[in-house]
Each structure stands twice: as C-alpha cells, then as structure tokens.
C-alpha cells in the first residue's frame, strides 16, 4: 500500500513539473519552440532562389 502511495505521489509531482515547465502559458518550453519555429519558417520563406 505504501509503495502505491509513493508511486502516485511521484506521478503527481511529474505531472505538475511538466505543466509548469513545458506548458507554462507565455514563457514555457512550448512557447519558445513555437517562437523559434515561426522565426525559422519566415527566414526560410524569405530566401530567394
């Protein structure tokens, strides 16, 4: 029973860390990746053959 409780608590901590690091609304990892991807996309489309 104790092992199950520890496992569930660890999963909750991991979920909270994921949401605070990756999904943070304006400053998270996802927003940084989207920003860099948009910049790279506009740089690539601006290239002239």
VODOBA-247199 format. One record per atom (N, C-alpha, C, CB): z negated, x negated, y. Coordinates in steps of 0.02 Angstrom, whole numbers, plus 50000, padded with zeros to 5 digits. Glycine has a CB too. Example, Ala and Ser with C-alpha at 12.3 -4.5 7.8 and 13.67 -1.06 7.14 Angstrom:
496104934049716496104938549775496104934049835495484943549776496464935849888496434931649947496064935550002497144929649970
This chain:
500004995949940500005000050000500004995750063499405004750000499624990450060499584985950118500254982550130499034980750108500594980650077501244977350084501754982050116501504975050015501734988350099502194993250128502054993950202502135000050092501424994250221501234994850291501474988850331500474995650297501374982950305501594976850340502354976850347501354970550302502704978850295503434979150298503674984050350503714980950229503384989950352503574995050401503434992550472503205001650387502874989450482502704986850549503184981350570501984984250550503384977150523503864971850540504544974850558503934967050481504754980050522505384983350538505364986550607505544988650486504804989450625504724992350692504774986950745504054996050697504454981350734504494975850782505204973250789504024970050760505554972550734506254970350737506684975350776506534969250666506584981750764506964986850800506814986550875506794993750772506194985650893506024985250964506314978950996505264985250972506294973350960506604967250987507354968050995506454961350940507674971250947508394972350952508564976451014508654975850889508204981851024508354986151081508204982651147507974992651077507694978551149507534975251212507994969351228506824972851212508254966051177508684960251189509414962251192508584954951134509654965951144510374967451139510564973351182510564968751067510194978751179510394984951212510094986051280510214990651168509764981051308509474982051374510014984251423509124975551399509904989651459510434993351494510904989051536510124998451538510654985251583511114981551627511114974051615510934982751697510604971451583510554964151577510534961751505509944961851613510664966051459510624964151388511224960051365510554970251345511184957951304511714953951273512364957751270511504951751204512334964151256512934968351252513294968551319512764975451229512924969351374513224969551440513544962851457512704971351494513224957251438513514950751452514154949651413513014945151434514174951751350514774951051310515334955251338514634952951236515184961451359515694965751388515964962751453515414972651401515524960051494515734957051557516194951151545515124954951597516004946651500516424940851486517084942851453516044935951439517074947951411517684950351380518164953351431517524955451327517894957151478518314960051530518624954651574517914964951573518224949551589518484943951629519034940251592517924939151648518924938951528519434935551487520064939851482519154933951417519984946351474520554950851468520964950851532520314958051451520634951151589521014951151652521334944351665520544952951711521024938851644521334932251650521954931651607520834926851632521914934351546522484934051500523064938351526522274936251429522914944251550523454948651575523744946051640523194955651586523394941851677523654939051739524114933051728523074936951784524144930551667524584924851653525314926951659524444921951583525704922651688526414923951696526804919551647526654922651769527294922351611527674918351564528164913651598528064922951517
